[in-house]
Amino acid sequence: MLKKEEIIKNIARLKREKKAISLAHYYQESEVQDIADFVGDSLVLAQWAAKTTADVIVLCGVHFMGETAKILSPEKRVFIPDMEAGCSLADSCPADAFEAFVKAHPDYTVISYVNTTAAVKALTDIVVTSSNAKLIVDSLPRDEKIIFGPDKNLGGYINRLTGRNMLLWDGGCHVHERFSVERLVDLKKMHPSALVLAHPECPGNLLQMADHVGSTSSILQFATRSKNEKFIVVTEPGILHQMRLANPGKVFIPARPVDSDTNCNECSYMKLNTLEKVYLCLENERPEIFIDEALRVKAVKPIERMLEISAKHGL
């Protein structure tokens, strides 16, 4: 087995030789983030996939992120380090069931969270991320009927912010739904000066305890701008790596799941990607993402609409 330093050198060499870039989500292992050409949330990764001039994209994230990159850049080869890196939220919204739901409400505009398969995106009018969901919902007429899927927690949060009554698909993220109110209360007692930063995929009772609710990028920005020195972070703990790099003098405490024997709430899918798998992915040029062209043409439209609205408003 190669040493870590050799793996990193080989990844850099293969990127040069194959005109490749690696994009990593904030929830990846810290060493995978460190060798990435860009680290970001779902919105930023989609934006980079759309504009890169590289021939090859290695998407260090989960499967739907690789699909999104391929949908936006069909002429490029897109790899992910581990094809088993799925998403519980995407899995909670099977395309056939969602299609039946949409057909049962033919006069509704369909908004889908980016954490969905290409097949679900193809049934969608506009894709959103946690960074731009409120902005995009606000851009629609007040009387417009809307289906929002698949995350019921994010949809409920946007309903409360906007005063809408969107029809919500009953889906959720296994990481964010595992956080415990009781354990968060305990952490607040232990660290009374800490501000609570939470992702909107969390249930509403947790969000009520937060000092700031936002996407991973928003959480990072808030912590960096804040004069506070201690934070409890209620999302997947991979984000703590970038938070600590940007704020070496501050303290970041990961919120805990309901499981009493677990102190950290990691996404098992995100953690399937490793430094060695990134290397092997580039070396062997697999696993590769392929999408039927007819499906891609349908799925790209709601993503492009999202990017257009976001760009118009400076996101």
Secondary structure, 3 states (H helix, E strand, C coil): CCCHHHHHHHHHHHHHHHCEEEEEECCCCHHHHHCCCEEECHHHHHHHHHHCCCCEEEEECCHHHHHHHHHHCCCCEEECCCCCCCCHHHHCCCHHHHHHHHHCCCCCEEEEECCCCHHHHCCCCEEECCCCHHHHHHCCCCCCCEEEECEHHHHHHHHHHHCCCCEECCECCCCHHHECHHHHHHHHHHCCCCEEEECCCCCHHHHCCCCEECCHHHHHHHHHHCCCCEEEEECCCCHHHHHHHHCCCCEEEECCECCCCCCCCCCCCHHHCCHHHHHHHHHHCCCECCCCHHHHHHHHHHHHHHHHHHHHCCC
